[in-house]
Amino acid sequence: MPKMKTNSGAKKRFALTGTGKIKRKHAFKSHILTKKTKKQKRNLTHFGTVSRVDEHQVKSLLGLR
């Protein structure tokens, strides 16, 4: 049986934490930043975690399941 391939887009976008959760970046932080407030841009800088519902799908893309 061939090896399972990791999805290239997913490996660039997600990272595993030590406890097994999946880190992700917030969207809407790349361009058209002039109309966004300082507070909004600052809050988008922080990493978020993938919701529990989507974890199974992201882990399969990363080849972890």
N, C-alpha and C positions, 0 to 999 in steps of 0.2 A: 504494500500500500504506500502511495507517495506521501511525502511530508505535507503538513498543512501550511499553507502560505499565509503570512501576516499581511493584512491590508495596509498598503503603503501610506494611504491618506490617514488612516487611524493611528498608525505609530508616530506620525508627526504631531498629531493633535491631542493625544491622551497620554497620561503617565500614571503609573501605579504608586500609591502611597505605601508606607510601611505596614499599615493596618489592612491593606487590601482594597481600599477605596480607589476610585479612578478620578484623577485630577483633570480639569479641563479649563480652557481660557474662556472668558466671556466674549460674546459676539459684539459687533457694532463699535469696535475700538480702532479700526484700521484707517478710515478716511471719513470725510465730511465731519470733522471734529469742531468746526467753528460754531455750529448751532447748538452744540451740547454744552451743558453747564460744567464748571470745574468739578462739582460734586459728582456728577454723573460719570465723567471721565475717570475720576479717581476711584470710584467704586467698580468700574469695569476693569481696572487694572488687576484687582485681586483674582486669584484662582478660585474656581468653584469646584463642586464635585458633581459627578454624573448621578442623576436620580436613580433610586433603587430599581425602578421599573425598566430603565434602559441599560442597566449594568450588564445583564446577561448578553445582550446584543453586542455591546462594545467589547466585552471580554472575548466573544467568539471572533470578532474582527481582529483582535490582537493575538488570536491563537492561544488563548489561555483556557479554553474549555474544549 
